[in-house]
Amino acid sequence: MNFQSRSQLSSAQRQLPFDCIALLLQGGGALGAYQAGVYEALDEASIHPDWVAGISIGAINAAIIAGNPPESRVDRLRDFWTQVTSTAPWEWSALSDWAKTDSTRNLINQMSAGLAATCGATGFFSARPILPWLQPSGASDATSIYDTRALRTTLERLVDFDRLNAGLTRFSAGAVNVRTGNFVYFDNTTHTIQPEHIMASGALPPGFPAVEIEGEHYWDGGLVSNTPLQWVIETDAPQDMLAFQVDLWSARGQLPRNMAEVVTRHKEIQYSSRTRASTDQFKRVQRLRRALTDLLGRLPEDLTQHEDVKLLSTAVCRNVYNIVHLIYRARNHEGHSKDYEFSRLSMQDHWRAGYHDALRTLRHPEVLARPTSPDGVFTFDLEHDGRE
């Protein structure tokens, strides 16, 4: 993790053979430092996204990226992740040789997670002084364990909302309407983004309170879908796209051996995006759309004005897509509390993991090249295609 000032680094955009570079950030709480590490590596490679979309902690990272100029983004991400993490006295023991076993590090992590659960995370959330169960029904403090008002101040400090809403970088944050259950995206092409839109995307109940926006209340978008992949590849006019899908939960894992591992595995399955399955389905759809495009191009002129043909013509597509998977692989010592374990030590581990995974990915030239497959879709998964 590079803590040197980046003010002298060039922010020149790397020229790539795509119309749009998208960065898609999944939800996952404290694991979100992994996404910051990925972005640092992309920034060093002069790859600056045209569109950043996120859910929950991914929306916070996305807002910091879209709401700052390229030369300031990594510093602002570092500001956020340094502020919300803390160093407890017992963390120093993790640096000792005797404490480097998985069981000892797991104990240290659990203690740090307990500290966050009890006290909160600075500039992010804090425990309410009175438990919500003791509050009268309908009271503002009766529906959540934590108070997230500090997050508004943090966002106002780290995000230039004038820049974010100027549309220099497209921004999207997913949330779910508490009353209707409908999934919605707050997008700077259709909304004037304010701190509450970002806070709504990360308002995971029962920990965090719903956020009111224009008379409606919203919870964390991860309750419905924890990845913005489908939203980005299916929204607006088709375009050649390079998408970096950064996931914090892996759908694949080992069979649990005890109750602690059952809880961990349950959470991983619940919040994973099943990105591989989604991209496989997208490839099948694109193959059909390309075949349809070729078929319609061979129709005689007298059939092209038929209503059915006009309808089918709306599905034609010859655009190409590179979808690059970067999925955090939890270490053996991390348990079910890894998403609310806000220790400085673990944050640095996650950041480094994202940074080095992105570096290893970018060593493969096909990642940044236009796909030549019949379906026009190339997927790259570091774990399968490029693990070193």
Salt bridges, closest charged atoms under 4 A:
GLU40 OE2 - ARG6 NH1 3.83
GLU40 OE2 - ARG78 NH2 3.72
ASP43 OD2 - ARG6 NH2 2.07
ASP43 OD1 - HIS48 ND1 3.69
ASP75 OD1 - ARG78 NH1 2.97
ASP79 OD2 - ARG76 NH2 2.91
ASP97 OD1 - LYS100 NZ 3.63
ASP141 OD1 - ARG128 NH1 2.90
ASP147 OD2 - ARG128 NH1 3.89
ASP147 OD2 - ARG149 NH2 2.59
GLU156 OE2 - ARG152 NH1 3.89
ASP187 OD2 - ARG170 NE 3.02
GLU196 OE1 - ARG152 NH2 3.05
GLU212 OE1 - HIS217 NE2 3.70
GLU216 OE2 - ARG179 NH2 2.73
ASP236 OD2 - ARG170 NH1 2.59
ASP240 OD2 - ARG370 NH1 2.75
GLU261 OE2 - ARG257 NH2 2.63
GLU268 OE1 - ARG265 NH1 2.77
GLU268 OE2 - LYS338 NZ 2.76
ASP294 OD1 - ARG318 NH2 1.83
GLU307 OE2 - LYS310 NZ 3.79
ASP308 OD2 - HIS306 ND1 3.95
GLU334 OE2 - HIS350 NE2 2.74
ASP339 OD1 - LYS267 NZ 3.08
ASP349 OD2 - ARG105 NH2 2.88
ASP349 OD1 - ARG352 NH2 2.76
ASP357 OD1 - ARG329 NH2 3.48
ASP357 OD1 - ARG360 NH2 2.34
GLU366 OE2 - HIS364 ND1 3.80
ASP375 OD2 - ARG287 NH2 3.15
ASP381 OD2 - ARG276 NE 2.51
ASP381 OD2 - HIS325 ND1 3.89
ASP381 OD2 - HIS384 ND1 3.89
GLU383 OE1 - ARG276 NH2 2.97
GLU388 OE1 - ARG363 NH1 2.66
GLU388 OE2 - HIS364 NE2 3.88
